Amino acid sequence: MFEKFVKVIHNPVLFRLFLLTKLPAAYFSGVRVKYIDTGKSTVTVPYNRFTTNPFRSTYFACLSMAAEMSTGVLAMGHTYKLDPPVSMLVTKVGGEFFKKATGITSFTCSDGEKLRTTIQEAIATGESTSLVASSVGKNKDGQIIAEFQITWSFKVRSSGVKSPKIT
């Protein structure tokens, strides 16, 4: 199913429609998924008028949004059309900033297999499971701008609860 999810993500019309309806801040900020496979994803956030702070760098919330999406898109891919459906929720966010972001920042998460294993554990046990996924943001020169730790919780969904649709 992950491959079907990737096709949806790579469809510019469907993915932008999803962002516009479910994550409008990401849409207007220009956050985009640049790469995704089962183990890794890269999400970019530009330096533009929607992401700039008064100090002429990318606003920390926009950096956080891209970091969270780099982990979340992997989790969504691994939960896409699962039976039973699995809910996912961010329960904690931590970040460290090292350099001023003044251009495109690319956030990469390489925890796809850990996320898949944690989701499978939630299905097998019927209990809520969680994982801290890491995302590292770098500028075009490869310098680290920021590092984030996003804690995700996964639980088999009770009947009647709907999830956001990406079709």
C-alpha positions, 0 to 999 in steps of 0.5 A, a space after each residue: 500500500 505504501 507505493 499507492 500512497 507515494 503515487 498520491 503524494 507525487 500527484 501535484 494536484 491531489 497532494 496540493 488539494 490535500 494540503 489546502 484542505 487539511 494543512 493550509 499553513 503548509 500549503 501557503 508556506 510552500 512546504 513540499 515533499 521532495 522525496 519519499 520511500 518506505 524508509 526515508 523522506 525529505 520535505 522542504 520549506 522555502 524562505 519566502 514572504 509566508 515563512 519569514 520572521 522579523 529577523 530575516 530568517 525562516 520562522 521556527 514554526 515553519 521549520 517545525 512544520 516541515 520537520 513534522 511533515 517529514 516524519 508524518 508523511 512516512 507514518 501516513 504512508 505506513 498507515 495508508 488504507 490499513 485494515 484495521 485502520 490506525 490513528 496517529 497523533 503527535 504527542 510531543 515535539 522537541 527541536 534544536 536550532 543551530 544556524 539561521 535559515 535564509 534559504 530553502 531548508 530540507 528536512 530528512 527523516 530516515 526512521 521509516 522502518 522504525 515507524 512501520 515496526 511501531 505501527 505493526 506493534 500497535 496492530 498486533 497488541 491493540 495497544 497504543 504505541 509511540 516512537 520518537 522520530 528524528 528529522 534533520 534540516 539542512 540548507 543547500 550547502 549541507 549545513 545543519 539548520 535544526 534537528 527535531 524529535 517528533 513523538 508519534 502515537 499510534 493506535 488501532 482506530 475504533 469503528 466510526 472514527 474517520 481519518 483525513 483522506 488522501 485518495 
